[in-house]
Amino acid sequence: MAKNTLSSAFRKIDVDQYCEDNYKEDEVDQVGPQGPDENEVKILIQKGKLIDALKLVLVNAPLGTKNQQIKDNALNLTLKVLFSIKTSQIEEALSSLDSDLLDVLMKYVYKGFENPSEGSSGHLLVWHEKIYNVGGVGCIIRVLSDTRRV
């Protein structure tokens, strides 16, 4: 037997909220990381603790900020760490990272490809290959589809 269809309870949904013209991008939390501490990273690099320096710049990546100066400083610092790690140490460094940090690292590799410098592309390609071997295709897909940029 059919149910009573005289109920209008389903009409209480505001369908206008789903209109594309009313769409507002999610507000990004400005309280998040504002970039890695440059002095602390330089100290770790000087002491030879490159893996710790890499973790520090990735954990404190300014994904939630719209300030381009903070993002540029973090990019330069991260690339400095990446270029100071030797090719033979890359796999050891990647094995100490979880999947979220691998995704952030891949974002920095792609950002480094945007502004190549002398000899940087070859080193970044090695990083890309090693990250792909650890993270797989999913790492690349997550980076390309994520709206938060470094």
TACORSUL-V413649 format. One record per backbone hydrogen bond with DSSP energy under -1.0 kcal/mol. CO is the residue of the C=O (numbers start at 1). NH is the residue of the N-H. E is the energy in kcal/mol with one decimal. If there is no record, write none. Layout:
CO|NH|E / CO|NH|E
//
This chain:
8|11|-1.4 / 9|12|-1.3 / 13|15|-1.1 / 15|18|-1.4 / 16|19|-1.4 / 19|22|-1.1 / 20|23|-1.1 / 37|41|-2.1 / 38|42|-2.4 / 39|43|-2.1 / 40|44|-2.1 / 41|45|-2.3 / 42|46|-2.3 / 43|47|-2.0 / 44|49|-2.3 / 48|50|-1.5 / 49|53|-1.8 / 50|54|-2.4 / 51|55|-2.4 / 52|56|-2.2 / 53|57|-2.2 / 54|58|-1.9 / 55|59|-2.7 / 56|60|-1.7 / 58|61|-1.2 / 61|63|-2.1 / 67|71|-1.7 / 68|72|-2.6 / 69|73|-2.3 / 70|74|-2.3 / 71|75|-2.3 / 72|76|-2.5 / 73|77|-2.2 / 74|78|-2.5 / 75|79|-2.8 / 76|80|-1.8 / 77|81|-1.8 / 78|82|-2.7 / 79|83|-2.6 / 80|84|-1.0 / 86|89|-1.4 / 89|93|-2.1 / 90|94|-2.6 / 91|95|-1.9 / 94|97|-1.5 / 98|102|-1.9 / 99|103|-1.9 / 100|104|-1.9 / 101|105|-2.5 / 102|106|-2.4 / 103|107|-1.9 / 104|108|-1.9 / 105|109|-2.0 / 106|110|-2.4 / 107|111|-2.3 / 108|112|-2.3 / 109|113|-1.5 / 110|114|-1.0 / 117|120|-1.7 / 120|124|-2.6 / 121|125|-2.2 / 122|126|-1.6 / 123|127|-2.1 / 124|128|-2.7 / 125|129|-2.4 / 126|130|-2.3 / 127|131|-2.7 / 128|132|-2.5 / 129|133|-2.1 / 130|134|-1.5 / 131|135|-3.7 / 132|136|-2.3 / 137|141|-2.5 / 138|142|-2.6 / 139|143|-1.9 / 140|144|-2.5 / 141|145|-1.9 / 142|146|-1.2
//
